[in-house]
Structures are given as structure tokens and as C-alpha cells.
Amino acid sequence: KNQVEQSPQSLIILEGKNCTLQCNYTVSPFSNLRWYKQDTGRGPVSLTIMTFSENTKSNGRYTATLDADTKQSSLHITASQLSDSASYICVVSESNMLTFGGGTRLMVKP
Amino acid sequence: NAGVTQTPKFQVLKTGQSMTLQCAQDMNHNSMYWYRQDPGMGLRLIYYSASEGTTDKGEVPNGYNVSRLNKREFSLRLESAAPSQTSVYFCASILVYSNQPQHFGDGTRLSIL
């Protein structure tokens, strides 16, 4: 069964600090990997999309990396802000069918 | 553009009642999806519609039916609600075969007593 595993499940950091979230997947074949941010009470919003040939993709303070050989991805958040408090979901796509990870719940404290 | 609009935002039902969750998108997307999100779990696909006129089962279809009314609208129906269907339901749409992201609605929070 295709799986997407994320770690840690939850994380608390101080405002201004950096953090890295991890995603391991077994989905095959693989079309692309996406990171979504989900604020409480809202639907997920796309941060980055990477195909298997891309190693890194940035969106402002968010940088995603992908190692298709080891089937691992990470999302690095630089200089965290209070508004970064949310769930971050790793999603792996096979054609247009998506497999969702359970998410990492990030809390940024002042 | 409103994106993906879901109604209602909240609903409380009694066991055995029926209801329909509505979803509409204005982005001319051809594929639409219904997911449920339970605490501590990833989104799970209930049903999807790859294009107007087609629907297919996802990972957790039991207890649900769907209708792709037209290109814009995709509804999810609970015929006889059960407490196990208490969840947050998300509708999403995408332009198929693109590398564009799925767009999600803000969810319907459904409680079944």
C-alpha cells in the first residue's frame, strides 16, 4: 500500500528560529511531491510542487527538498513567524491521485 | 474568483438522517474530489470525478454517494448518517494532467450524534 509518513507529528519552536519537517514515502510510480500548509479551520493551501527531477523548490521562507532515490523530502522554514503555526502536509502524487501524509503540527511561540 | 466553495460549513445530524454536502468550483477544473479528515490522520479520498459524467470510488466510499451535477458542481450524500462519519469533509478540484496543485475548499464540519 502506498504510504506517506511525516515526522515529527508535532513541533514547538520560538519565533525567529528555523525548523525542518520530514517526509518519507513509498508511493510508486511517482509523479510529483507537494507540500501543503493547512491553517486551523481552513483547507490545505499549496506551498511547493516538485517533480522527480527537481531537488529543491523555494517559496519565500519555505524551501522543499526531494531525494527521489531515497524517497525522502523535507520542508525547511527559515526565520519562523507566528503565522507559520499550522499543519504541514506532505502529499505524493501518482498521476492525479494523491496520497496524504498525516501532517506535522507546528506551533511558533513568541 | 471564489475558488472552491463548500456548503454548509457546519452541520449536526442525528444518526439515520440524510444530507447532501455541496461543492462548487469556478476555475474550469475537470477533476473534483471529496476527502474526509479525521484527527491525527491524513486526508482520505472518499470519491472522485475525473471528468464531468464520471465518478469513482476512493479509499473510504462506504456510506456515501456522489453526483457530478455538471463541470462546476460535485455533491456528496450521506443516505443514513452514522457516528463514524463525524469528520471534516473537504472538496478539492484540479486541472487534470497539469502540475498545478489541487485547490481545496474550507471544509464542512459534520457531527453525527
Interface residues (C-beta under 8 A of the other chain):
Chain A: V4 Q9 N32 R34 Y36 G41 R42 G43 P44 V45 S46 I49 T51 I89 N96 M97 L98 T99 F100 G101 G102 G103
Chain B: V4 S31 Y35 G40 M41 G42 L43 R44 L45 Y48 A50 F90 A92 I94 V96 Y97 N99 Q100 P101 Q102 F104 G105 D106 G107
